[in-house]
Amino acid sequence: MVTVAVLAILVAIAVPNLQAFIVRNALTSATSELRSVIARARVEAITRNTPVSVTPTSVTGSSPARWSGEYRLFVNPLGSPTFDSTEKVGNGTDKRQAELLMRGDFQSTNTVKITGVGGFANVTYGSDGRATNANGTIKLCVDNAIVPTDNVRTLLIAVDGRVTIDKETLSTCP
């Protein structure tokens, strides 16, 4: 009987910690994936000598802009905010057409909320590898009731195209 009581106490302590561990892991994974996709966009823009963008399929609100659904990484010859396969620019050997390079879903569990601060709804790199919408901020966060500290990751996109990650604690997701 005492063994069962001790086991029940240990389970009561372990379950909330396990849930926080799983949610924090989802936040870290989503942050890493988004940073990798943004880095690939920069490399593709330089390699192809044409603008390349990362954008969600759905954005709600304007400040902050809540990202949802899939993300798309695409060649963006006209610098449009969304993917359009009919976009073309140039002639002959300098002809560039919109091309979908990659798509994915980093929010399959809806655990991690992703927002573009100040209406930041996409990331576009020019052919020189510089972010055309520089000094952008993307926040990824989870509920602070589950993860009380370090529940937000902020991706900062600098003028030169570099992406850095900061950790912070917020009482509510933006």
Secondary structure, 3 states (H helix, E strand, C coil): CHHHHHHHHHHHHHHHHHHHHHHHHHHHHHHHHHHHHHHHHHHHHHHHCCCEEEEEEEEECCCCEEEEEEEEEEECCCCCCCCCCCCEECCHHHCEECEEEEEECCCCCCCCEEEEHHHCCCEEECCCCCECCCCEEEEEECCCCCCCCCCEEEEEECCCCCEEEEEECCCCCC
